[in-house]
Amino acid sequence: MGHGRRFFSSSTVTICLTVMATGAGIAAINGQVGASAGDLVPAPPTISSSPPRVSDASALTYPMDRYELSPDDQLLMSRATIVLASACENRFGVANSNSGNITTVPIDNSRHYGIASLAEAQVLGYHAPAAADPSSSSNDKGASSAWTPSPLEELTAYGTGPGADALKDRDVNPLPNGGCYTQAWSQLVGPNPLDPEVANSRSHDASTFAENDERVQVAWRAWSECMAGFGLKFSSPWQANDAGWKMDEPPTTDELRTATSDAHCRDKTNLVGIWYAVESGYKNEIISMNSQEFTKLDAQLVGERMRAVQALTH
Amino acid sequence: MRSPIIFGIAIVSALTSIFVTSTSANAVANRTVGSGSLTRVQFFEHAGFAGGLFKVVGTGACTPEVTDHDDSISYVSDAWNDQISSGKDFNGCDVQIYVNVNYGGSFYPTSSPHYKDMGASWDATAAGWNDRISSFYVS
């Protein structure tokens, strides 16, 4: 048949790629501050040979999102904090004026890999849509909805500023360390709370493993070649994203052209679909490998919600 | 003569080093500072709110008073140092950013009251602060 000599069997290549992906992951983890999964390294996860395309990243969710406070949780916990803090402040003869008008912030993975939507890229370039952002109209300190406590209320609330040490409640107890809001939060999280950074750290490990996974790297290279076809030289999607576009000005023609090509190439190479599938796979593996830790995190959140509801109903 | 096992390990090791050197992809860890359920500040690794997220949370909203600090982040961490490219703030909070640790060196904004309301969208590149932030205050 005239075939050349085969140097490696397909299984040898697979083993090499697996070792390379794992080795790169180990190196990346070791190089990161706060990396935590170095004790156990997940095997490159199995993903579909053709992961679903992601052309709209606004609904992307990850296995570790459930360990974050949802907007409903944020509202619940905030209201409970105010109720508990008010009781504390009352003991110091201070009325709490906080209306609880807060901005909740959803878990937003829409830009986790940069742009994904061609339609959006054609109009906005690399600019993020801001109109739907809840903070756009409510953040000003001078807004009518803003909390404007008196100096004494602020002192009892957060315990910062001169005079905090001298404050005594009706039973001559000192102001709690960090003020009444810190005490209220401590009551909600309960004794010996887990470090919330645990989930962040584990999540980061998965992101790093994913970025260094050979399948993602192959997709990056394919994307780069596709971009070169448009006359654009970028070695990684982050280079294009961070090419110095002026986000405080309308997108330029150059930005729109680059972003449109970028989104086209992402779709053509299924870059985001592959990246998402690999990262989700690593996250699932890391959760399984640290199941006791994540079970505790789950229980922690359940306890916080329960104590918040109790604070609001008693 | 090297044994086949040692030779194999050497090849894999060489391939691994080539692979690591050629990619150098390192996502910056998501990081949450403070305690509480309210998001006060979000900083992002990349422009347009992309990539890793550095979040400051608190037990309540920020107050109008800007002579105090609701949060003081004297160092964003090794992983986040000189990495921030975009940001948002919430719940009445504004930021004052510094080029060095412990609030040293150049700061932004330079005009009184020295706090920036990032609102729904702040681009570090446009402000001349891309990949420069080492510490910051929230008020």
Interface residues (C-beta under 8 A of the other chain):
Chain A: C16 V19 M20 G23 A24 A27 A28 G31 Q32 V33 G34 A35 L69 D73 Q74 M77 S78 T81 I82 A85 N98 I102 T103 T104 V105 D108 R111 H112 Y113 G114 I115 Y126 H127 A128 A130 D133 S135 S136 N139 D140 K141 G142 A143 A146 W147 T148 P149 P151 E154 A157 Y158 T160 G161 Y181 T182 A184 W185 V189 P196 E197 N200 S201 S203 H204 S207 T208 A210 E211 N212 E214 V216 Q217 W220 S236 W238 N241 D242 G244 W245 K246 M247 D248 E249
Chain B: V12 L15 T16 F19 V20 T23 A25 N26 A27 V28 A29 N30 R31 T32 S35 G36 S37 L38 T39 Q42 F44 H46 A47 G48 F49 A50 G51 G52 T59 G60 A61 C62 T63 P64 E65 V66 D68 H69 D70 S77 D78 A79 S85 S86 K88 D89 F90 N91 G92 C93 D94 D117 G119 A120 S121 D123 T125 A126 A127 N130
